[in-house]
Amino acid sequence: MGLFGKKKDFWDEVDDSSMKESGSQTLSEEEEADIRRELDEMEDDGWHPTRSTPLKAVARIFLFVAAAVMLISGYAVYTYFSNGGSMSSEPDYYHSSFFGEEYQRNMVQLLHLVQAIETRGEISENELAQANQDLIKNYMSVDGNFSFAVYDADDQEVIVSSEDAVNRIEASHYFVKLDSTEGQFNLSTGMNNDAFDEAVWKEELMSCSGTYTIYAAVDNELTSTTDGFYESYQDFKDLNSVFGIAKIAVIVSAVIFLILLIFSIIATGNVSGYPDIKLSWFDKIFTEISIILIVAFGGGSIYGAWYLLGTTYSFRLIAAGAALVLAYIFLIRGYFSIVRRIKAGTFISNMLIYRIFEVIGKLPVVPRVLLMILVLVLLNGALVLALFKLDAFELFGIPVVYVLVPIVFVLENICFISWVIRKGNSEYEDDEDEDEEDSEEEDAEEHEEAPEDSIPVGISGDTRPATELEADLAKAAALAKESQTPAPSDDWEHMDLGASVDMAIHAEGADGIEPEIKESENDRTVMLPKDEIASLLDGAAMVRDSATSFDFIQLNKDIRKLHRGILKENGIAVTLRAPDKPIVLEMNKEDMWKAISMIYDNLEQYAEPDSRVYAEMYTQEGKLIYIVKNAVKAEAAEAAKAVAAPGAELTGGLKTAKEIIEKNHGKFVVAMDGNIFKTGILINMVQE
C-alpha cells in the first residue's frame, strides 16, 4: 500500500501501455523495475496516513498553528521593512511609523489643548500659570520629550510646555510649525513621515475661533524616559530584536504550512478503509451558494476583527483574535470543501448554472439551442446591468460587483464549456457504440459459418428478475451479520483478486491436482514477473465457433449488446479491454453465456448510475483471465460488502455463475475494494 495512494492489485499494474499491438503481453525491463520499486515501498498492514482520522486532526491543528505563526511573524517582518529596515541595515526610529504615530498623537492633543484654552473663559493673571499647568497635565505629558509654544495673532504667548521650550524647539531636528494667522493654513517642517496626517492638523486648527502660530518639536536625543516617545522607542527596539527570529519563523512556518496543506488536500474526503471521497452535507449544496456562504462568513469575520480593533473596548484585542480564528475556520473549511468537490468531480456538475444547462440539454435540438441562447443573453445582460446599477455597494472602498461579476462570468463560461464537452463526448460515445454495433452486425453477416447458435436459445439479456437479485444480496448481508467470526475460505473465493489470479496459476500441478490455497494474513500486492507474461494466441489459427468451441471476446460483445439498452438508461458505459486476437475456449458455450450474463445482470441492478464498467481479459500460462470492475451504488454497498466478505457464501446469480465456472474446471472470484466490486474468472483455454 503506497504512502498516499490506494492499494494496488494485479490489474492496476497492467495498463494499455503493456498491451502491445502484436498481441503479446510484455513489460520492458525499465517498466518492470519501476513497478517493483513501487511495490517495495508499499505497506503490508493496510494503514494509510491520509485515512487516519487522528493524524488528520493533528495535521489540521498544526496547520492552524503554522498559519498563526506565519501571520504574526510575517506581520513583524512587514513592519520592520515598512519602517525602512533592510536585511543589511536597521531602520531609523525618527523615520519609523512608531515615531510618526506618537508625534501625530501629541500634535492632535496639543490642538485640543488650544481649543480648551478658548473655551475656559476669562481667568485672572495670578491663576493663569496654574491653569496652564493643569491643562498641560490633562492633555500633554509632563517633563516629556515633546516641546511646544503657542502664540496668538498678535504674537503674544498663549501657552508653552516649559521655560526652556523655545530653546529645545530651536535645537531640534524634528520640528513642526502650524500657522493660521492670515486665515490660511500653513505648515512648515524639517521632516517627513508617512504617519503624519496633515489634514487632521488643518481641520483641528482651522476649527479654532482665533488664529495661532504653533511650534512643536521632539528632542534629538530622548532625554525623558517617562513619556510616550520613549515607550514607542522601546517598542521599536523590540521590533529590531524580534526581526531576527521572525524572518526565520516566517520561512519555517510557511514551509510547514505548505507541507501540511498538501497533506490535508490529499487526505481531505478520504475515509478510513475507503479510496473514494466522502462528501459532507455542505459539499452537496450548489457550488455557487457554498462559495457565497464561505465568503460571507469568512469575510464577515475578518471585517468584524477589523471593526473591533478600531474600537475602544477593553476586550477588543481578545474579541478581534476570536473573530480572526472564526475567519480562519470558515475559510479553511470552505477551502477543503472546494477541494473535496474537485476531487469528487462535483465542483462543476453541482453548480446551479450547470444544472440548468443539463436540463436544457435534454430538450430537442431546436428548443435546446433557443433556450441556451436565451439563458446566456439574460445572464450576461444581468451582469452588465449589475455593473452600472449596483456599483454603490462597496466593501473597503471597492464596489462589490467589480469582484463578483468577473467571478460569475468565469464560472458561467466554465460551466458552459464543461457542459458542451460532456454533451459532445456523450454524443460521440453514442455514435461510437452505434458504429460498433453496425460493424458487429456486418461481421456476423460476412461470417456465414457462425450460425444462430452464437446466441444460445432460451437465454435472454436478463436471466433473472430484479426482485430475486435484491433478495440474494439481502440474504447475503443477513448471513454476514449473523456470522461474527467467519471461517477462512479454503479456496479462491475471498482472497485478494490480484493475488488470487497469480496464486491460482502457480497452484496448478502437472498432475492436475489442485492444492488448497489458504488466505494470507496480510494483503499482498502481486506483480507477475516478466518471464511469466504469456503470449496471446497464434493469429494464424482459425476461430472455431460451435456449441463447444468459441471466441470469448466475441461472446462478451454479444452479451454486452443485449444488455446495452438497460445499462445506457442508467448512464452506465461498458469498456471491453481485450487482445487484438481471438481467445478460444473449449467448453459448453451455453454455460459460459449464462455465467457472463449473470455478471451483466448484477451490473444492471447494482452498478452506480453514470459510471463506467471495465471488463478486462487476456491470456497467461494457457489460461483466460477475465476481470469485471464496477462501482456499486450506495444503497447496495453494504450488501455487496457482505457478499465479498471472508467466509460469506455467494447466492443467486453469482452462485450460479461460480458453479458453472467450477464445473468447467475454472475459478470464480469476487472481491470488494472500497466501493469497487470485482468479479474474476480464470479458466483453461484451447492450446493451439
Secondary structure as a PSIPRED ss2 file (coil, helix, strand):
# PSIPRED VFORMAT (PSIPRED V4.0)

   1 M C   1.000  0.000  0.000
   2 G C   1.000  0.000  0.000
   3 L C   1.000  0.000  0.000
   4 F C   1.000  0.000  0.000
   5 G C   1.000  0.000  0.000
   6 K C   1.000  0.000  0.000
   7 K C   1.000  0.000  0.000
   8 K C   1.000  0.000  0.000
   9 D C   1.000  0.000  0.000
  10 F C   1.000  0.000  0.000
  11 W H   0.000  1.000  0.000
  12 D H   0.000  1.000  0.000
  13 E H   0.000  1.000  0.000
  14 V C   1.000  0.000  0.000
  15 D C   1.000  0.000  0.000
  16 D H   0.000  1.000  0.000
  17 S H   0.000  1.000  0.000
  18 S H   0.000  1.000  0.000
  19 M E   0.000  0.000  1.000
  20 K C   1.000  0.000  0.000
  21 E C   1.000  0.000  0.000
  22 S C   1.000  0.000  0.000
  23 G C   1.000  0.000  0.000
  24 S C   1.000  0.000  0.000
  25 Q E   0.000  0.000  1.000
  26 T C   1.000  0.000  0.000
  27 L C   1.000  0.000  0.000
  28 S C   1.000  0.000  0.000
  29 E H   0.000  1.000  0.000
  30 E H   0.000  1.000  0.000
  31 E H   0.000  1.000  0.000
  32 E H   0.000  1.000  0.000
  33 A H   0.000  1.000  0.000
  34 D H   0.000  1.000  0.000
  35 I H   0.000  1.000  0.000
  36 R H   0.000  1.000  0.000
  37 R H   0.000  1.000  0.000
  38 E H   0.000  1.000  0.000
  39 L H   0.000  1.000  0.000
  40 D H   0.000  1.000  0.000
  41 E H   0.000  1.000  0.000
  42 M C   1.000  0.000  0.000
  43 E C   1.000  0.000  0.000
  44 D C   1.000  0.000  0.000
  45 D C   1.000  0.000  0.000
  46 G C   1.000  0.000  0.000
  47 W C   1.000  0.000  0.000
  48 H C   1.000  0.000  0.000
  49 P H   0.000  1.000  0.000
  50 T H   0.000  1.000  0.000
  51 R H   0.000  1.000  0.000
  52 S C   1.000  0.000  0.000
  53 T H   0.000  1.000  0.000
  54 P H   0.000  1.000  0.000
  55 L H   0.000  1.000  0.000
  56 K H   0.000  1.000  0.000
  57 A H   0.000  1.000  0.000
  58 V H   0.000  1.000  0.000
  59 A H   0.000  1.000  0.000
  60 R H   0.000  1.000  0.000
  61 I H   0.000  1.000  0.000
  62 F H   0.000  1.000  0.000
  63 L H   0.000  1.000  0.000
  64 F H   0.000  1.000  0.000
  65 V H   0.000  1.000  0.000
  66 A H   0.000  1.000  0.000
  67 A H   0.000  1.000  0.000
  68 A H   0.000  1.000  0.000
  69 V H   0.000  1.000  0.000
  70 M H   0.000  1.000  0.000
  71 L H   0.000  1.000  0.000
  72 I H   0.000  1.000  0.000
  73 S H   0.000  1.000  0.000
  74 G H   0.000  1.000  0.000
  75 Y H   0.000  1.000  0.000
  76 A H   0.000  1.000  0.000
  77 V H   0.000  1.000  0.000
  78 Y H   0.000  1.000  0.000
  79 T H   0.000  1.000  0.000
  80 Y H   0.000  1.000  0.000
  81 F H   0.000  1.000  0.000
  82 S H   0.000  1.000  0.000
  83 N C   1.000  0.000  0.000
  84 G C   1.000  0.000  0.000
  85 G C   1.000  0.000  0.000
  86 S C   1.000  0.000  0.000
  87 M C   1.000  0.000  0.000
  88 S C   1.000  0.000  0.000
  89 S C   1.000  0.000  0.000
  90 E C   1.000  0.000  0.000
  91 P C   1.000  0.000  0.000
  92 D C   1.000  0.000  0.000
  93 Y H   0.000  1.000  0.000
  94 Y H   0.000  1.000  0.000
  95 H H   0.000  1.000  0.000
  96 S C   1.000  0.000  0.000
  97 S H   0.000  1.000  0.000
  98 F H   0.000  1.000  0.000
  99 F H   0.000  1.000  0.000
 100 G H   0.000  1.000  0.000
 101 E H   0.000  1.000  0.000
 102 E H   0.000  1.000  0.000
 103 Y H   0.000  1.000  0.000
 104 Q H   0.000  1.000  0.000
 105 R H   0.000  1.000  0.000
 106 N H   0.000  1.000  0.000
 107 M H   0.000  1.000  0.000
 108 V H   0.000  1.000  0.000
 109 Q H   0.000  1.000  0.000
 110 L H   0.000  1.000  0.000
 111 L H   0.000  1.000  0.000
 112 H H   0.000  1.000  0.000
 113 L H   0.000  1.000  0.000
 114 V H   0.000  1.000  0.000
 115 Q H   0.000  1.000  0.000
 116 A H   0.000  1.000  0.000
 117 I H   0.000  1.000  0.000
 118 E H   0.000  1.000  0.000
 119 T H   0.000  1.000  0.000
 120 R C   1.000  0.000  0.000
 121 G C   1.000  0.000  0.000
 122 E C   1.000  0.000  0.000
 123 I C   1.000  0.000  0.000
 124 S C   1.000  0.000  0.000
 125 E H   0.000  1.000  0.000
 126 N H   0.000  1.000  0.000
 127 E H   0.000  1.000  0.000
 128 L H   0.000  1.000  0.000
 129 A H   0.000  1.000  0.000
 130 Q H   0.000  1.000  0.000
 131 A H   0.000  1.000  0.000
 132 N H   0.000  1.000  0.000
 133 Q H   0.000  1.000  0.000
 134 D H   0.000  1.000  0.000
 135 L H   0.000  1.000  0.000
 136 I H   0.000  1.000  0.000
 137 K H   0.000  1.000  0.000
 138 N H   0.000  1.000  0.000
 139 Y H   0.000  1.000  0.000
 140 M C   1.000  0.000  0.000
 141 S C   1.000  0.000  0.000
 142 V C   1.000  0.000  0.000
 143 D C   1.000  0.000  0.000
 144 G C   1.000  0.000  0.000
 145 N C   1.000  0.000  0.000
 146 F E   0.000  0.000  1.000
 147 S E   0.000  0.000  1.000
 148 F E   0.000  0.000  1.000
 149 A E   0.000  0.000  1.000
 150 V E   0.000  0.000  1.000
 151 Y E   0.000  0.000  1.000
 152 D E   0.000  0.000  1.000
 153 A C   1.000  0.000  0.000
 154 D C   1.000  0.000  0.000
 155 D C   1.000  0.000  0.000
 156 Q C   1.000  0.000  0.000
 157 E E   0.000  0.000  1.000
 158 V E   0.000  0.000  1.000
 159 I E   0.000  0.000  1.000
 160 V E   0.000  0.000  1.000
 161 S C   1.000  0.000  0.000
 162 S C   1.000  0.000  0.000
 163 E C   1.000  0.000  0.000
 164 D C   1.000  0.000  0.000
 165 A H   0.000  1.000  0.000
 166 V H   0.000  1.000  0.000
 167 N H   0.000  1.000  0.000
 168 R H   0.000  1.000  0.000
 169 I H   0.000  1.000  0.000
 170 E H   0.000  1.000  0.000
 171 A H   0.000  1.000  0.000
 172 S C   1.000  0.000  0.000
 173 H C   1.000  0.000  0.000
 174 Y E   0.000  0.000  1.000
 175 F E   0.000  0.000  1.000
 176 V E   0.000  0.000  1.000
 177 K E   0.000  0.000  1.000
 178 L E   0.000  0.000  1.000
 179 D E   0.000  0.000  1.000
 180 S C   1.000  0.000  0.000
 181 T C   1.000  0.000  0.000
 182 E C   1.000  0.000  0.000
 183 G C   1.000  0.000  0.000
 184 Q C   1.000  0.000  0.000
 185 F C   1.000  0.000  0.000
 186 N E   0.000  0.000  1.000
 187 L E   0.000  0.000  1.000
 188 S E   0.000  0.000  1.000
 189 T E   0.000  0.000  1.000
 190 G C   1.000  0.000  0.000
 191 M C   1.000  0.000  0.000
 192 N C   1.000  0.000  0.000
 193 N C   1.000  0.000  0.000
 194 D C   1.000  0.000  0.000
 195 A C   1.000  0.000  0.000
 196 F C   1.000  0.000  0.000
 197 D C   1.000  0.000  0.000
 198 E H   0.000  1.000  0.000
 199 A H   0.000  1.000  0.000
 200 V H   0.000  1.000  0.000
 201 W H   0.000  1.000  0.000
 202 K H   0.000  1.000  0.000
 203 E H   0.000  1.000  0.000
 204 E H   0.000  1.000  0.000
 205 L H   0.000  1.000  0.000
 206 M H   0.000  1.000  0.000
 207 S C   1.000  0.000  0.000
 208 C C   1.000  0.000  0.000
 209 S C   1.000  0.000  0.000
 210 G C   1.000  0.000  0.000
 211 T C   1.000  0.000  0.000
 212 Y E   0.000  0.000  1.000
 213 T E   0.000  0.000  1.000
 214 I E   0.000  0.000  1.000
 215 Y E   0.000  0.000  1.000
 216 A E   0.000  0.000  1.000
 217 A E   0.000  0.000  1.000
 218 V E   0.000  0.000  1.000
 219 D C   1.000  0.000  0.000
 220 N C   1.000  0.000  0.000
 221 E C   1.000  0.000  0.000
 222 L C   1.000  0.000  0.000
 223 T C   1.000  0.000  0.000
 224 S C   1.000  0.000  0.000
 225 T C   1.000  0.000  0.000
 226 T C   1.000  0.000  0.000
 227 D C   1.000  0.000  0.000
 228 G H   0.000  1.000  0.000
 229 F H   0.000  1.000  0.000
 230 Y H   0.000  1.000  0.000
 231 E H   0.000  1.000  0.000
 232 S H   0.000  1.000  0.000
 233 Y H   0.000  1.000  0.000
 234 Q H   0.000  1.000  0.000
 235 D H   0.000  1.000  0.000
 236 F H   0.000  1.000  0.000
 237 K H   0.000  1.000  0.000
 238 D H   0.000  1.000  0.000
 239 L H   0.000  1.000  0.000
 240 N H   0.000  1.000  0.000
 241 S H   0.000  1.000  0.000
 242 V H   0.000  1.000  0.000
 243 F H   0.000  1.000  0.000
 244 G H   0.000  1.000  0.000
 245 I H   0.000  1.000  0.000
 246 A H   0.000  1.000  0.000
 247 K H   0.000  1.000  0.000
 248 I H   0.000  1.000  0.000
 249 A H   0.000  1.000  0.000
 250 V H   0.000  1.000  0.000
 251 I H   0.000  1.000  0.000
 252 V H   0.000  1.000  0.000
 253 S H   0.000  1.000  0.000
 254 A H   0.000  1.000  0.000
 255 V H   0.000  1.000  0.000
 256 I H   0.000  1.000  0.000
 257 F H   0.000  1.000  0.000
 258 L H   0.000  1.000  0.000
 259 I H   0.000  1.000  0.000
 260 L H   0.000  1.000  0.000
 261 L H   0.000  1.000  0.000
 262 I H   0.000  1.000  0.000
 263 F H   0.000  1.000  0.000
 264 S H   0.000  1.000  0.000
 265 I H   0.000  1.000  0.000
 266 I H   0.000  1.000  0.000
 267 A H   0.000  1.000  0.000
 268 T C   1.000  0.000  0.000
 269 G C   1.000  0.000  0.000
 270 N E   0.000  0.000  1.000
 271 V E   0.000  0.000  1.000
 272 S C   1.000  0.000  0.000
 273 G C   1.000  0.000  0.000
 274 Y E   0.000  0.000  1.000
 275 P E   0.000  0.000  1.000
 276 D E   0.000  0.000  1.000
 277 I E   0.000  0.000  1.000
 278 K C   1.000  0.000  0.000
 279 L C   1.000  0.000  0.000
 280 S C   1.000  0.000  0.000
 281 W C   1.000  0.000  0.000
 282 F H   0.000  1.000  0.000
 283 D H   0.000  1.000  0.000
 284 K H   0.000  1.000  0.000
 285 I C   1.000  0.000  0.000
 286 F C   1.000  0.000  0.000
 287 T H   0.000  1.000  0.000
 288 E H   0.000  1.000  0.000
 289 I H   0.000  1.000  0.000
 290 S H   0.000  1.000  0.000
 291 I H   0.000  1.000  0.000
 292 I H   0.000  1.000  0.000
 293 L H   0.000  1.000  0.000
 294 I H   0.000  1.000  0.000
 295 V H   0.000  1.000  0.000
 296 A H   0.000  1.000  0.000
 297 F H   0.000  1.000  0.000
 298 G H   0.000  1.000  0.000
 299 G H   0.000  1.000  0.000
 300 G H   0.000  1.000  0.000
 301 S H   0.000  1.000  0.000
 302 I H   0.000  1.000  0.000
 303 Y H   0.000  1.000  0.000
 304 G H   0.000  1.000  0.000
 305 A H   0.000  1.000  0.000
 306 W H   0.000  1.000  0.000
 307 Y H   0.000  1.000  0.000
 308 L H   0.000  1.000  0.000
 309 L H   0.000  1.000  0.000
 310 G C   1.000  0.000  0.000
 311 T C   1.000  0.000  0.000
 312 T C   1.000  0.000  0.000
 313 Y C   1.000  0.000  0.000
 314 S C   1.000  0.000  0.000
 315 F C   1.000  0.000  0.000
 316 R H   0.000  1.000  0.000
 317 L H   0.000  1.000  0.000
 318 I H   0.000  1.000  0.000
 319 A H   0.000  1.000  0.000
 320 A H   0.000  1.000  0.000
 321 G H   0.000  1.000  0.000
 322 A H   0.000  1.000  0.000
 323 A H   0.000  1.000  0.000
 324 L H   0.000  1.000  0.000
 325 V H   0.000  1.000  0.000
 326 L H   0.000  1.000  0.000
 327 A H   0.000  1.000  0.000
 328 Y H   0.000  1.000  0.000
 329 I H   0.000  1.000  0.000
 330 F H   0.000  1.000  0.000
 331 L H   0.000  1.000  0.000
 332 I H   0.000  1.000  0.000
 333 R H   0.000  1.000  0.000
 334 G H   0.000  1.000  0.000
 335 Y H   0.000  1.000  0.000
 336 F H   0.000  1.000  0.000
 337 S H   0.000  1.000  0.000
 338 I H   0.000  1.000  0.000
 339 V H   0.000  1.000  0.000
 340 R H   0.000  1.000  0.000
 341 R H   0.000  1.000  0.000
 342 I H   0.000  1.000  0.000
 343 K H   0.000  1.000  0.000
 344 A H   0.000  1.000  0.000
 345 G C   1.000  0.000  0.000
 346 T C   1.000  0.000  0.000
 347 F C   1.000  0.000  0.000
 348 I C   1.000  0.000  0.000
 349 S C   1.000  0.000  0.000
 350 N C   1.000  0.000  0.000
 351 M C   1.000  0.000  0.000
 352 L H   0.000  1.000  0.000
 353 I H   0.000  1.000  0.000
 354 Y H   0.000  1.000  0.000
 355 R H   0.000  1.000  0.000
 356 I H   0.000  1.000  0.000
 357 F H   0.000  1.000  0.000
 358 E H   0.000  1.000  0.000
 359 V H   0.000  1.000  0.000
 360 I H   0.000  1.000  0.000
 361 G H   0.000  1.000  0.000
 362 K C   1.000  0.000  0.000
 363 L C   1.000  0.000  0.000
 364 P C   1.000  0.000  0.000
 365 V H   0.000  1.000  0.000
 366 V H   0.000  1.000  0.000
 367 P H   0.000  1.000  0.000
 368 R H   0.000  1.000  0.000
 369 V H   0.000  1.000  0.000
 370 L H   0.000  1.000  0.000
 371 L H   0.000  1.000  0.000
 372 M H   0.000  1.000  0.000
 373 I H   0.000  1.000  0.000
 374 L H   0.000  1.000  0.000
 375 V H   0.000  1.000  0.000
 376 L H   0.000  1.000  0.000
 377 V H   0.000  1.000  0.000
 378 L H   0.000  1.000  0.000
 379 L H   0.000  1.000  0.000
 380 N H   0.000  1.000  0.000
 381 G H   0.000  1.000  0.000
 382 A H   0.000  1.000  0.000
 383 L H   0.000  1.000  0.000
 384 V H   0.000  1.000  0.000
 385 L H   0.000  1.000  0.000
 386 A H   0.000  1.000  0.000
 387 L H   0.000  1.000  0.000
 388 F H   0.000  1.000  0.000
 389 K H   0.000  1.000  0.000
 390 L C   1.000  0.000  0.000
 391 D C   1.000  0.000  0.000
 392 A C   1.000  0.000  0.000
 393 F C   1.000  0.000  0.000
 394 E E   0.000  0.000  1.000
 395 L E   0.000  0.000  1.000
 396 F C   1.000  0.000  0.000
 397 G C   1.000  0.000  0.000
 398 I E   0.000  0.000  1.000
 399 P E   0.000  0.000  1.000
 400 V C   1.000  0.000  0.000
 401 V H   0.000  1.000  0.000
 402 Y H   0.000  1.000  0.000
 403 V H   0.000  1.000  0.000
 404 L H   0.000  1.000  0.000
 405 V H   0.000  1.000  0.000
 406 P H   0.000  1.000  0.000
 407 I H   0.000  1.000  0.000
 408 V H   0.000  1.000  0.000
 409 F H   0.000  1.000  0.000
 410 V H   0.000  1.000  0.000
 411 L H   0.000  1.000  0.000
 412 E H   0.000  1.000  0.000
 413 N H   0.000  1.000  0.000
 414 I H   0.000  1.000  0.000
 415 C H   0.000  1.000  0.000
 416 F H   0.000  1.000  0.000
 417 I H   0.000  1.000  0.000
 418 S H   0.000  1.000  0.000
 419 W H   0.000  1.000  0.000
 420 V H   0.000  1.000  0.000
 421 I H   0.000  1.000  0.000
 422 R H   0.000  1.000  0.000
 423 K H   0.000  1.000  0.000
 424 G H   0.000  1.000  0.000
 425 N H   0.000  1.000  0.000
 426 S H   0.000  1.000  0.000
 427 E H   0.000  1.000  0.000
 428 Y H   0.000  1.000  0.000
 429 E H   0.000  1.000  0.000
 430 D H   0.000  1.000  0.000
 431 D H   0.000  1.000  0.000
 432 E H   0.000  1.000  0.000
 433 D H   0.000  1.000  0.000
 434 E H   0.000  1.000  0.000
 435 D H   0.000  1.000  0.000
 436 E H   0.000  1.000  0.000
 437 E H   0.000  1.000  0.000
 438 D H   0.000  1.000  0.000
 439 S H   0.000  1.000  0.000
 440 E H   0.000  1.000  0.000
 441 E H   0.000  1.000  0.000
 442 E H   0.000  1.000  0.000
 443 D H   0.000  1.000  0.000
 444 A H   0.000  1.000  0.000
 445 E H   0.000  1.000  0.000
 446 E H   0.000  1.000  0.000
 447 H C   1.000  0.000  0.000
 448 E C   1.000  0.000  0.000
 449 E C   1.000  0.000  0.000
 450 A C   1.000  0.000  0.000
 451 P C   1.000  0.000  0.000
 452 E H   0.000  1.000  0.000
 453 D H   0.000  1.000  0.000
 454 S H   0.000  1.000  0.000
 455 I C   1.000  0.000  0.000
 456 P C   1.000  0.000  0.000
 457 V C   1.000  0.000  0.000
 458 G C   1.000  0.000  0.000
 459 I C   1.000  0.000  0.000
 460 S C   1.000  0.000  0.000
 461 G C   1.000  0.000  0.000
 462 D C   1.000  0.000  0.000
 463 T C   1.000  0.000  0.000
 464 R C   1.000  0.000  0.000
 465 P C   1.000  0.000  0.000
 466 A H   0.000  1.000  0.000
 467 T H   0.000  1.000  0.000
 468 E H   0.000  1.000  0.000
 469 L H   0.000  1.000  0.000
 470 E H   0.000  1.000  0.000
 471 A H   0.000  1.000  0.000
 472 D H   0.000  1.000  0.000
 473 L H   0.000  1.000  0.000
 474 A H   0.000  1.000  0.000
 475 K H   0.000  1.000  0.000
 476 A H   0.000  1.000  0.000
 477 A H   0.000  1.000  0.000
 478 A H   0.000  1.000  0.000
 479 L H   0.000  1.000  0.000
 480 A H   0.000  1.000  0.000
 481 K H   0.000  1.000  0.000
 482 E H   0.000  1.000  0.000
 483 S C   1.000  0.000  0.000
 484 Q C   1.000  0.000  0.000
 485 T C   1.000  0.000  0.000
 486 P C   1.000  0.000  0.000
 487 A C   1.000  0.000  0.000
 488 P C   1.000  0.000  0.000
 489 S C   1.000  0.000  0.000
 490 D C   1.000  0.000  0.000
 491 D C   1.000  0.000  0.000
 492 W C   1.000  0.000  0.000
 493 E C   1.000  0.000  0.000
 494 H C   1.000  0.000  0.000
 495 M C   1.000  0.000  0.000
 496 D C   1.000  0.000  0.000
 497 L H   0.000  1.000  0.000
 498 G H   0.000  1.000  0.000
 499 A H   0.000  1.000  0.000
 500 S H   0.000  1.000  0.000
 501 V H   0.000  1.000  0.000
 502 D H   0.000  1.000  0.000
 503 M H   0.000  1.000  0.000
 504 A H   0.000  1.000  0.000
 505 I H   0.000  1.000  0.000
 506 H H   0.000  1.000  0.000
 507 A H   0.000  1.000  0.000
 508 E C   1.000  0.000  0.000
 509 G C   1.000  0.000  0.000
 510 A C   1.000  0.000  0.000
 511 D C   1.000  0.000  0.000
 512 G C   1.000  0.000  0.000
 513 I C   1.000  0.000  0.000
 514 E C   1.000  0.000  0.000
 515 P C   1.000  0.000  0.000
 516 E C   1.000  0.000  0.000
 517 I C   1.000  0.000  0.000
 518 K C   1.000  0.000  0.000
 519 E C   1.000  0.000  0.000
 520 S C   1.000  0.000  0.000
 521 E C   1.000  0.000  0.000
 522 N C   1.000  0.000  0.000
 523 D C   1.000  0.000  0.000
 524 R C   1.000  0.000  0.000
 525 T C   1.000  0.000  0.000
 526 V C   1.000  0.000  0.000
 527 M C   1.000  0.000  0.000
 528 L C   1.000  0.000  0.000
 529 P C   1.000  0.000  0.000
 530 K H   0.000  1.000  0.000
 531 D H   0.000  1.000  0.000
 532 E H   0.000  1.000  0.000
 533 I C   1.000  0.000  0.000
 534 A C   1.000  0.000  0.000
 535 S C   1.000  0.000  0.000
 536 L C   1.000  0.000  0.000
 537 L C   1.000  0.000  0.000
 538 D C   1.000  0.000  0.000
 539 G C   1.000  0.000  0.000
 540 A C   1.000  0.000  0.000
 541 A C   1.000  0.000  0.000
 542 M C   1.000  0.000  0.000
 543 V C   1.000  0.000  0.000
 544 R C   1.000  0.000  0.000
 545 D C   1.000  0.000  0.000
 546 S C   1.000  0.000  0.000
 547 A C   1.000  0.000  0.000
 548 T C   1.000  0.000  0.000
 549 S E   0.000  0.000  1.000
 550 F E   0.000  0.000  1.000
 551 D E   0.000  0.000  1.000
 552 F H   0.000  1.000  0.000
 553 I H   0.000  1.000  0.000
 554 Q H   0.000  1.000  0.000
 555 L H   0.000  1.000  0.000
 556 N H   0.000  1.000  0.000
 557 K H   0.000  1.000  0.000
 558 D H   0.000  1.000  0.000
 559 I H   0.000  1.000  0.000
 560 R H   0.000  1.000  0.000
 561 K H   0.000  1.000  0.000
 562 L H   0.000  1.000  0.000
 563 H H   0.000  1.000  0.000
 564 R H   0.000  1.000  0.000
 565 G H   0.000  1.000  0.000
 566 I H   0.000  1.000  0.000
 567 L H   0.000  1.000  0.000
 568 K H   0.000  1.000  0.000
 569 E H   0.000  1.000  0.000
 570 N C   1.000  0.000  0.000
 571 G C   1.000  0.000  0.000
 572 I C   1.000  0.000  0.000
 573 A E   0.000  0.000  1.000
 574 V E   0.000  0.000  1.000
 575 T E   0.000  0.000  1.000
 576 L E   0.000  0.000  1.000
 577 R E   0.000  0.000  1.000
 578 A C   1.000  0.000  0.000
 579 P C   1.000  0.000  0.000
 580 D C   1.000  0.000  0.000
 581 K C   1.000  0.000  0.000
 582 P C   1.000  0.000  0.000
 583 I C   1.000  0.000  0.000
 584 V E   0.000  0.000  1.000
 585 L E   0.000  0.000  1.000
 586 E E   0.000  0.000  1.000
 587 M C   1.000  0.000  0.000
 588 N C   1.000  0.000  0.000
 589 K H   0.000  1.000  0.000
 590 E H   0.000  1.000  0.000
 591 D H   0.000  1.000  0.000
 592 M H   0.000  1.000  0.000
 593 W H   0.000  1.000  0.000
 594 K H   0.000  1.000  0.000
 595 A H   0.000  1.000  0.000
 596 I H   0.000  1.000  0.000
 597 S H   0.000  1.000  0.000
 598 M H   0.000  1.000  0.000
 599 I H   0.000  1.000  0.000
 600 Y H   0.000  1.000  0.000
 601 D H   0.000  1.000  0.000
 602 N H   0.000  1.000  0.000
 603 L H   0.000  1.000  0.000
 604 E H   0.000  1.000  0.000
 605 Q H   0.000  1.000  0.000
 606 Y H   0.000  1.000  0.000
 607 A E   0.000  0.000  1.000
 608 E C   1.000  0.000  0.000
 609 P C   1.000  0.000  0.000
 610 D C   1.000  0.000  0.000
 611 S C   1.000  0.000  0.000
 612 R E   0.000  0.000  1.000
 613 V E   0.000  0.000  1.000
 614 Y E   0.000  0.000  1.000
 615 A E   0.000  0.000  1.000
 616 E E   0.000  0.000  1.000
 617 M E   0.000  0.000  1.000
 618 Y E   0.000  0.000  1.000
 619 T E   0.000  0.000  1.000
 620 Q E   0.000  0.000  1.000
 621 E C   1.000  0.000  0.000
 622 G C   1.000  0.000  0.000
 623 K E   0.000  0.000  1.000
 624 L E   0.000  0.000  1.000
 625 I E   0.000  0.000  1.000
 626 Y E   0.000  0.000  1.000
 627 I E   0.000  0.000  1.000
 628 V E   0.000  0.000  1.000
 629 K E   0.000  0.000  1.000
 630 N E   0.000  0.000  1.000
 631 A E   0.000  0.000  1.000
 632 V E   0.000  0.000  1.000
 633 K C   1.000  0.000  0.000
 634 A H   0.000  1.000  0.000
 635 E H   0.000  1.000  0.000
 636 A H   0.000  1.000  0.000
 637 A H   0.000  1.000  0.000
 638 E H   0.000  1.000  0.000
 639 A H   0.000  1.000  0.000
 640 A H   0.000  1.000  0.000
 641 K H   0.000  1.000  0.000
 642 A H   0.000  1.000  0.000
 643 V H   0.000  1.000  0.000
 644 A H   0.000  1.000  0.000
 645 A C   1.000  0.000  0.000
 646 P C   1.000  0.000  0.000
 647 G C   1.000  0.000  0.000
 648 A C   1.000  0.000  0.000
 649 E C   1.000  0.000  0.000
 650 L C   1.000  0.000  0.000
 651 T C   1.000  0.000  0.000
 652 G H   0.000  1.000  0.000
 653 G H   0.000  1.000  0.000
 654 L H   0.000  1.000  0.000
 655 K H   0.000  1.000  0.000
 656 T H   0.000  1.000  0.000
 657 A H   0.000  1.000  0.000
 658 K H   0.000  1.000  0.000
 659 E H   0.000  1.000  0.000
 660 I H   0.000  1.000  0.000
 661 I H   0.000  1.000  0.000
 662 E H   0.000  1.000  0.000
 663 K H   0.000  1.000  0.000
 664 N C   1.000  0.000  0.000
 665 H C   1.000  0.000  0.000
 666 G C   1.000  0.000  0.000
 667 K E   0.000  0.000  1.000
 668 F E   0.000  0.000  1.000
 669 V E   0.000  0.000  1.000
 670 V E   0.000  0.000  1.000
 671 A E   0.000  0.000  1.000
 672 M E   0.000  0.000  1.000
 673 D E   0.000  0.000  1.000
 674 G C   1.000  0.000  0.000
 675 N C   1.000  0.000  0.000
 676 I E   0.000  0.000  1.000
 677 F E   0.000  0.000  1.000
 678 K E   0.000  0.000  1.000
 679 T E   0.000  0.000  1.000
 680 G E   0.000  0.000  1.000
 681 I E   0.000  0.000  1.000
 682 L E   0.000  0.000  1.000
 683 I E   0.000  0.000  1.000
 684 N E   0.000  0.000  1.000
 685 M C   1.000  0.000  0.000
 686 V C   1.000  0.000  0.000
 687 Q C   1.000  0.000  0.000
 688 E C   1.000  0.000  0.000
